[in-house]
Amino acid sequence: MTRTTWIQLIFATAVAVVGTVLGWRALWFLTDDAFIAFRYVSNGQLGHGYTWNPPPFLPVEGYTSFLWVWLLDGLWSLTGVEPPRSANLLALICTLGSVLICATAVQRLWLAGRRAAPLGLVAGLTLALLASNTSFLTWASSGLETALFDLLLLGWVLGLAALASRRAWLPGVALLAALLELCRPDGLLFAGATLLLPPLLWWTGRRGLRTVLRDLVGMLPLLIIPAHLLWRHGAYGEWLPNTYYAKVVEPWPAAGWRYLLSFVLEYALWLWVPLLLAVPLRRLWAPGSARDTGGGRRSGAWLMALALGAVAAHVGYYALVVGGDHFEYRVLAHTVPLLALAFAWAVVRLELRALPTLLVGTGLLAATNLLPWSLWWHSRDATTRGQTHMLVVPLATRLPGPIASYARGWDGLQRWLVDHYVCIRRQEHMVFQQFQATTLPSREQGALAFSGVDNPVISSPTVGMLGWVYPHAAIIDILGLNDWVVARTPMTHDRGRVMAHDREPPPGYMGEFSPVLYTREGKLHFSERSAPLTDEQIMDIEARWRAQVRP
């Protein structure tokens, strides 16, 4: 590349980095659920291990990301910075890592093509599509592991793309797959896809026995996964986190397809279809007009089919089985960098010159940002719990002409989803966490609470910040995310499905623990015990109730 081209790329990347940091600051928030992971870290620091309640309670894995908890624990030990302060900074670093990886990927796409449009323009528009996306920016904070998972998945997909020309990338791809599983149970899907690589590479390349053996050795990082699963089963007695049993009651496609369609409409993703279809159509119309860059080679095509098929299967699993997610597009955010790169791939393969590239890119930027940033603008002043509870911001009445008609369908999807506790927006989670912070004591005060009470127990449906500010009390999670018994109690109510809020404690279960504090409608209610709660009683209660609800 020439010096001018390097300057263009560096400038586009620097602008995207600055834009991402500014967006991170504008959309910065912590969610109450992040404090669930923080409590597990806290119990690890206190010497109890990664468990929700300290002994004599049995260990439960109510967090969904071992890797995220381990990183936060390590940062706390090394720097003394507690998770509520370090989590969002770590998430920002992961998000910026995604920006830099995308910039590198655009450079390679451009170098492999005929370079009709300047690299600075292609990179600038691609990174603008990424850095302006509200889902990408939303999950650059939150305190959850989303940004880390998305970074690892982006690296895994691009690593597969590189395998066609560089077999040495295989151990790195296998390691990324293992880290994906450590980061979230969803990573098992991508680990399964990674297991297909040795036979796929042999079939497409017809290499000798020595190469096949080298490929198998390159897969050794995947052994981290069975080691983690065995550790989980040994520590918690389960192969999957407790949250899986609490959330996945039965397949819920009625919620999932609405969640996915809302995402497509909100970001106008249907506009990508004609752009991407134009590439094969152009090759059919004018065969040989586009140089084969290696992506069209047999192995490269199959590798990308495997990568994108795994991503599609992941999206389909949430759409058809889980029913989406409680958080706004959290489980779809990893598609944003891939869609941005799809734009770069298409304009390079179509050999678009500067003006068409500019027109297509700016058109996509306008379409993908209209609804999301309109939503942010009209919800930014909702700062109380009353204003944001079950927040839906209709946009049809706030937008002009044909755009209003388009937004009307999106409004209806949002109303249905939020009524079922699906796709709850960032603003609501932010305000709820702030509300919790104003109603609960500080962690220092909570650590001194219940002095003289043996085995103090708190019960609540919202346990994140509660578990963080009362580090020495046991917390019974009424929704079951962190409670083995509640997570496996069959649904008995007739109110219909509500994401992550389907489970209820079995009758009589909560009372046996004699809670000294419980929450109701956001208020704290204290009570005194008539008799102490001993370690032996806790062990007996858990043993009896687990035997009753055991599948």
C-alpha positions in Angstrom: 0.0 0.0 0.0 1.1 3.5 -0.6 1.8 6.1 2.1 -1.4 7.9 1.2 -3.5 4.8 1.5 -2.1 4.0 4.9 -2.9 7.5 6.0 -6.5 7.1 4.8 -6.9 3.8 6.7 -5.4 5.2 9.9 -7.5 8.3 9.7 -10.7 6.3 9.2 -9.8 4.0 12.0 -9.0 6.8 14.4 -12.3 8.5 13.6 -14.1 5.3 14.3 -12.3 4.8 17.6 -13.2 8.3 18.7 -16.8 7.8 17.6 -17.0 4.5 19.5 -15.7 6.1 22.7 -18.2 9.0 22.4 -21.0 6.6 21.7 -19.9 4.4 24.7 -20.1 7.5 26.9 -23.5 8.6 25.5 -25.0 5.1 26.0 -23.1 4.1 29.1 -25.1 2.1 31.6 -25.0 -0.8 34.1 -27.7 -3.4 34.3 -28.8 -5.0 37.6 -28.1 -8.4 36.1 -24.4 -7.5 35.8 -24.2 -7.4 39.6 -25.1 -11.1 39.6 -21.7 -11.8 38.1 -20.1 -9.2 40.4 -21.5 -11.2 43.4 -19.9 -14.4 42.1 -16.6 -12.5 41.8 -17.1 -11.2 45.4 -17.7 -14.7 46.7 -14.6 -15.8 45.0 -12.6 -13.0 46.7 -14.2 -14.0 50.0 -12.9 -17.6 49.6 -16.2 -19.2 48.9 -15.5 -19.9 45.2 -17.8 -18.9 42.3 -21.1 -19.6 44.0 -24.2 -17.6 44.7 -24.6 -18.2 48.4 -21.8 -19.2 50.8 -21.9 -22.6 52.6 -23.9 -24.3 53.9 -25.9 -23.5 50.8 -25.1 -25.8 47.9 -23.2 -24.1 45.0 -25.2 -22.8 42.1 -23.9 -21.4 38.8 -26.2 -18.5 38.1 -23.8 -16.6 35.9 -23.4 -17.3 32.2 -19.8 -16.4 31.6 -17.0 -18.1 33.4 -14.4 -16.2 31.4 -16.0 -12.8 32.2 -16.2 -13.6 35.9 -12.6 -14.9 35.9 -11.3 -11.7 34.2 -13.2 -9.4 36.6 -11.8 -11.5 39.5 -8.3 -11.2 38.2 -8.6 -7.4 37.7 -9.8 -7.0 41.2 -6.9 -9.1 42.6 -4.3 -7.3 40.5 -5.5 -3.7 40.7 -7.9 -3.5 43.6 -10.6 -2.2 41.2 -14.0 -3.7 41.9 -16.2 -5.1 39.1 -18.7 -2.2 39.0 -15.8 0.1 38.1 -13.8 -2.2 35.9 -16.5 -4.1 33.9 -17.5 -1.3 31.5 -13.9 -0.3 30.9 -13.1 -3.9 30.0 -16.1 -4.0 27.7 -15.0 -0.8 26.0 -11.5 -2.4 25.3 -13.2 -5.4 23.8 -15.4 -3.1 21.6 -12.4 -1.1 20.4 -10.8 -4.5 19.6 -13.7 -5.3 17.3 -13.3 -1.9 15.6 -9.6 -2.5 15.0 -10.2 -6.1 13.7 -12.8 -4.7 11.3 -10.4 -2.1 10.0 -7.8 -4.8 9.3 -10.4 -6.9 7.6 -11.5 -4.1 5.3 -7.8 -3.5 4.4 -7.4 -7.1 3.3 -10.6 -7.1 1.4 -9.6 -4.0 -0.4 -6.1 -5.3 -1.2 -7.6 -8.5 -2.6 -10.0 -6.6 -4.9 -9.5 -4.2 -7.9 -9.6 -1.2 -5.6 -12.1 0.8 -7.6 -13.0 3.1 -4.6 -10.3 4.5 -2.3 -9.5 2.5 0.8 -10.2 5.5 3.0 -13.8 5.7 1.7 -14.5 2.0 2.0 -13.0 1.8 5.4 -14.6 5.0 6.6 -18.1 4.0 5.6 -17.7 0.4 6.9 -16.4 1.6 10.3 -19.1 4.3 10.4 -21.8 1.6 9.9 -20.2 -0.1 12.9 -19.4 2.8 15.3 -22.8 4.5 14.8 -24.9 1.3 15.5 -26.7 1.7 18.8 -26.7 -2.1 19.5 -22.9 -2.1 19.0 -22.6 0.9 21.3 -25.1 -0.3 23.9 -23.2 -3.5 24.5 -19.9 -1.6 24.8 -21.1 -1.1 28.4 -23.8 -2.7 30.6 -21.4 -4.7 32.8 -22.2 -7.9 31.0 -19.9 -10.1 28.9 -21.5 -9.2 25.5 -18.7 -7.2 24.1 -16.1 -9.9 24.9 -18.3 -12.6 23.3 -18.8 -10.5 20.2 -15.1 -9.8 19.9 -14.2 -13.5 20.2 -16.9 -14.4 17.7 -15.7 -11.8 15.2 -12.1 -13.2 15.5 -13.4 -16.7 15.0 -15.3 -15.9 11.8 -12.4 -14.0 10.3 -10.0 -16.7 11.5 -12.0 -19.2 9.4 -11.8 -16.9 6.4 -8.0 -16.8 6.8 -7.6 -20.6 7.0 -8.0 -20.9 3.2 -4.6 -19.3 2.7 -2.9 -19.8 6.0 -3.3 -23.3 7.7 -1.3 -22.0 10.6 -4.3 -20.1 11.8 -6.1 -23.3 12.9 -4.8 -23.4 16.5 -5.9 -19.8 16.9 -9.3 -20.6 15.6 -9.6 -23.6 17.9 -8.5 -21.4 20.9 -11.1 -18.7 20.0 -13.8 -21.4 19.9 -12.7 -22.6 23.3 -12.8 -19.1 24.7 -16.3 -18.6 23.2 -17.5 -21.6 25.2 -15.9 -20.2 28.4 -17.5 -16.8 27.7 -21.0 -18.1 27.1 -22.6 -21.6 26.7 -23.6 -20.5 23.2 -19.9 -21.0 22.3 -20.6 -24.8 22.2 -22.2 -24.3 18.8 -19.1 -22.6 17.4 -16.9 -25.3 19.0 -18.9 -27.9 17.2 -18.4 -26.1 13.9 -14.7 -25.9 14.6 -14.6 -29.7 15.0 -15.6 -30.0 11.3 -12.5 -28.1 10.2 -10.0 -31.0 9.8 -12.2 -33.1 7.6 -13.4 -30.0 5.7 -9.8 -28.8 5.1 -8.8 -32.3 4.0 -11.8 -32.7 1.6 -11.2 -29.3 0.0 -7.4 -29.5 -0.1 -6.7 -33.2 -0.5 -3.6 -32.9 1.7 -1.4 -35.7 2.9 -1.4 -37.6 6.1 1.2 -35.3 7.7 -0.9 -32.3 7.1 -4.0 -34.0 8.5 -2.1 -34.9 11.7 -0.8 -31.3 12.0 -4.4 -30.1 11.7 -5.5 -32.5 14.5 -2.7 -31.2 16.7 -3.9 -27.7 16.0 -7.3 -28.6 17.5 -5.8 -29.3 20.9 -7.0 -26.0 22.4 -10.6 -27.4 22.2 -9.7 -29.7 25.1 -10.2 -26.6 27.3 -14.0 -27.2 26.7 -14.3 -30.7 28.2 -12.1 -29.6 31.0 -14.4 -26.7 31.8 -17.5 -28.9 31.5 -16.0 -31.4 33.9 -15.1 -28.7 36.3 -18.7 -27.3 36.1 -20.2 -30.7 36.7 -17.8 -31.3 39.6 -18.4 -27.9 41.1 -22.2 -27.5 40.6 -23.4 -31.0 39.6 -24.8 -29.8 36.3 -23.5 -29.7 32.7 -25.2 -26.3 31.9 -25.6 -23.1 34.0 -28.6 -22.8 36.3 -29.8 -19.9 34.1 -30.5 -22.3 31.3 -33.0 -24.3 33.3 -34.6 -21.1 34.6 -35.1 -19.4 31.2 -35.6 -22.1 28.7 -39.0 -23.4 29.7 -40.1 -24.6 26.2 -39.5 -23.4 22.6 -41.0 -20.0 22.1 -40.8 -19.1 18.4 -43.7 -16.6 18.7 -41.4 -14.3 20.7 -38.3 -15.2 18.8 -39.4 -14.3 15.3 -40.8 -11.0 16.5 -37.5 -10.2 18.3 -35.6 -11.0 15.1 -38.0 -9.1 12.8 -37.9 -6.1 15.2 -34.1 -6.1 14.9 -34.3 -6.3 11.1 -36.8 -3.4 10.8 -35.1 -1.2 13.4 -31.8 -1.3 11.5 -33.2 -1.7 8.0 -31.2 -4.8 7.5 -33.4 -5.8 4.5 -31.4 -3.2 2.5 -28.4 -5.6 2.7 -30.2 -8.2 0.7 -30.1 -6.5 -2.7 -26.5 -5.3 -2.1 -25.3 -8.8 -1.3 -27.3 -10.5 -4.1 -25.8 -8.0 -6.6 -22.4 -9.8 -6.2 -23.4 -13.2 -7.6 -25.8 -11.6 -10.1 -23.0 -9.5 -11.5 -20.7 -12.6 -11.9 -23.5 -14.3 -13.8 -24.1 -11.3 -16.0 -20.4 -10.7 -16.7 -18.4 -13.9 -15.8 -14.7 -13.2 -15.3 -15.2 -9.5 -14.8 -14.3 -9.8 -11.1 -11.0 -11.3 -10.2 -11.1 -14.4 -8.0 -9.5 -13.2 -4.8 -9.3 -16.5 -3.1 -12.7 -16.2 -1.4 -14.2 -18.0 -4.4 -11.8 -20.9 -4.1 -13.3 -24.1 -3.0 -11.8 -24.2 0.5 -12.5 -20.5 1.1 -16.1 -20.8 0.1 -16.7 -23.8 2.3 -15.0 -22.2 5.2 -17.1 -19.1 5.0 -20.2 -21.2 4.5 -19.3 -23.0 7.8 -18.7 -19.8 9.7 -21.8 -18.0 8.5 -23.9 -21.2 8.9 -22.9 -21.4 12.5 -23.8 -17.7 13.0 -27.2 -18.3 11.3 -27.8 -21.4 13.5 -27.0 -19.3 16.6 -29.5 -16.6 15.5 -32.0 -19.3 14.7 -31.7 -21.0 18.0 -32.6 -17.8 19.8 -35.4 -17.1 17.4 -37.0 -20.5 17.3 -36.2 -22.0 20.7 -35.3 -19.4 23.4 -37.6 -16.7 22.1 -35.1 -13.9 21.8 -33.7 -12.3 24.9 -34.8 -10.2 27.8 -32.3 -7.5 26.8 -32.5 -5.4 23.6 -30.7 -7.3 20.9 -28.0 -8.5 23.2 -27.8 -11.9 21.5 -27.9 -10.3 18.0 -25.2 -7.6 18.6 -22.5 -9.9 17.2 -24.0 -9.7 13.7 -23.4 -5.9 13.5 -19.6 -6.1 12.7 -20.3 -8.9 10.3 -23.0 -6.8 8.5 -20.6 -3.8 8.3 -17.9 -6.1 6.8 -20.5 -7.5 4.4 -20.9 -3.9 3.0 -17.2 -3.6 2.4 -17.0 -7.1 0.8 -19.9 -6.2 -1.6 -18.6 -2.9 -2.8 -15.1 -4.4 -3.3 -16.5 -7.4 -5.2 -18.8 -5.2 -7.3 -15.8 -2.9 -8.0 -17.9 0.2 -7.2 -16.1 3.5 -7.8 -16.0 6.3 -5.3 -19.4 8.0 -6.0 -21.6 4.8 -6.0 -19.8 3.6 -2.9 -20.5 6.9 -1.2 -24.1 6.9 -2.2 -24.7 3.3 -1.1 -22.8 3.7 2.1 -24.5 7.0 3.1 -27.9 5.5 2.2 -27.3 2.5 4.5 -26.0 4.8 7.3 -29.2 7.0 7.1 -31.5 4.0 7.0 -29.8 2.0 9.8 -29.6 4.9 12.2 -33.0 6.6 11.7 -35.2 4.4 14.1 -32.5 3.6 16.7 -31.3 7.1 17.3 -34.9 8.5 17.1 -35.7 6.0 19.9 -32.7 7.2 21.9 -33.7 10.9 21.4 -37.3 10.4 22.5 -36.4 8.2 25.5 -33.4 10.0 26.8 -35.4 12.2 29.2 -37.2 9.3 30.8 -35.2 9.1 34.0 -37.6 7.7 36.6 -38.8 4.2 37.4 -42.4 5.2 36.6 -41.5 6.6 33.2 -39.3 3.6 32.1 -41.1 0.6 33.5 -42.2 -1.5 30.5 -40.9 1.3 28.3 -42.2 1.5 24.8 -41.6 4.6 22.7 -43.9 4.6 19.6 -42.2 6.3 16.7 -44.9 6.3 14.1 -46.5 9.5 15.5 -43.1 11.2 15.7 -41.8 10.5 12.2 -43.1 12.0 8.9 -44.9 10.4 5.9 -44.0 7.0 4.7 -41.4 6.6 7.4 -44.3 6.7 9.9 -46.0 3.8 8.1 -42.8 1.8 8.3 -42.4 2.6 12.0 -45.9 1.6 12.8 -45.2 -2.1 12.2 -42.0 -1.8 14.4 -44.1 -0.1 17.1 -46.4 -3.1 17.2 -43.6 -5.6 17.5 -42.0 -3.6 20.3 -45.3 -3.4 22.3 -45.8 -7.2 22.0 -42.2 -7.9 23.0 -42.0 -5.6 26.0 -45.4 -6.9 27.3 -43.7 -10.3 27.4 -40.5 -9.0 29.0 -38.5 -9.5 25.7 -36.2 -6.8 24.2 -36.4 -4.6 27.3 -34.6 -1.4 26.3 -31.4 0.0 27.6 -33.0 3.1 29.1 -35.2 0.9 31.3 -32.3 -1.2 32.6 -30.2 1.9 33.2 -32.9 3.7 35.2 -33.7 0.5 37.2 -30.1 0.1 38.2 -30.0 3.7 39.3 -33.2 3.3 41.2 -31.8 0.3 43.0 -28.7 2.3 43.9 -30.8 5.0 45.5 -33.0 2.5 47.5 -30.3 0.1 48.7 -27.5 0.8 51.2 -23.9 1.0 50.1 -21.9 -2.2 50.0 -19.9 -1.1 53.0 -23.2 -0.6 55.0 -24.7 -3.8 53.7 -21.6 -5.8 54.8 -22.3 -4.8 58.4 -26.0 -5.5 58.2 -27.7 -8.3 60.1 -25.1 -8.4 62.8 -25.7 -11.2 65.3 -28.1 -13.0 62.9 -27.1 -16.5 62.0 -27.5 -17.3 58.3 -29.4 -14.2 57.3 -31.6 -14.8 54.2 -33.0 -12.3 51.8 -35.7 -13.1 49.1 -36.2 -11.0 46.0 -37.1 -11.2 42.3 -34.3 -8.7 41.5 -31.1 -9.9 43.0 -28.2 -8.3 41.2 -27.5 -5.2 43.3 -29.1 -6.7 46.3 -26.6 -9.5 46.2 -23.7 -7.1 45.7 -24.6 -4.7 48.6 -25.3 -7.6 51.0 -22.2 -9.8 50.5 -22.6 -11.8 53.7 -26.3 -12.6 53.4 -27.8 -15.5 51.4 -30.1 -14.4 48.6 -33.0 -16.5 47.5 -33.7 -15.6 43.8 -37.5 -15.9 43.4 -37.1 -16.0 39.5 -34.7 -18.9 39.8 -31.7 -17.7 37.9 -29.6 -18.3 41.0 -31.8 -20.9 42.7 -31.7 -24.6 41.8 -35.1 -25.4 43.2 -37.0 -22.4 41.6 -35.3 -23.0 38.2 -36.7 -26.5 38.0 -40.2 -25.9 39.4 -42.7 -26.3 36.6 -44.8 -23.3 35.6 -48.2 -23.3 37.3 -49.6 -19.9 36.5 -51.8 -19.0 33.5 -50.5 -15.5 32.8 -48.6 -16.5 29.7 -44.9 -16.6 28.9 -42.7 -13.7 30.1 -38.9 -13.9 29.3 -36.8 -14.9 32.3 -39.8 -14.3 34.6 -41.6 -17.6 34.1 -40.5 -19.4 37.2 -42.0 -19.1 40.7 -41.0 -20.7 44.0 -43.0 -23.7 44.9 -45.5 -23.1 47.7 -43.9 -23.2 51.2 -40.3 -23.1 49.9 -39.5 -19.5 50.7 -41.0 -19.6 54.2 -38.7 -22.4 55.3 -35.7 -20.0 55.1 -37.4 -17.4 57.3 -36.1 -14.4 55.3 -35.0 -11.4 57.4 -35.5 -9.1 54.4 -37.6 -9.3 51.3 -38.5 -6.8 48.5 -41.9 -6.0 47.1 -42.6 -3.3 44.5 -39.1 -1.8 44.9 -39.4 -1.5 48.7 -37.4 -3.2 51.4 -39.3 -5.0 54.2 -37.5 -6.3 57.2 -38.7 -9.0 59.6 -37.4 -10.8 62.7 -37.1 -14.5 63.1 -38.8 -16.3 65.9 -36.0 -18.9 65.9 -32.5 -19.1 64.5 -31.8 -20.8 61.1 -29.0 -23.3 61.6 -26.6 -24.8 59.0 -28.2 -28.2 59.5 -31.7 -26.8 58.8 -30.4 -25.1 55.5 -28.9 -28.4 54.3 -32.1 -30.3 55.2 -34.3 -27.7 53.4 -32.2 -27.8 50.2 -32.0 -31.6 50.2 -35.7 -32.1 50.7 -36.8 -29.5 48.0 -34.2 -30.7 45.5 -35.5 -34.2 45.8 -39.1 -33.0 45.3 -38.5 -31.0 42.1 -35.6 -33.1 40.6 -36.5 -33.8 36.9 
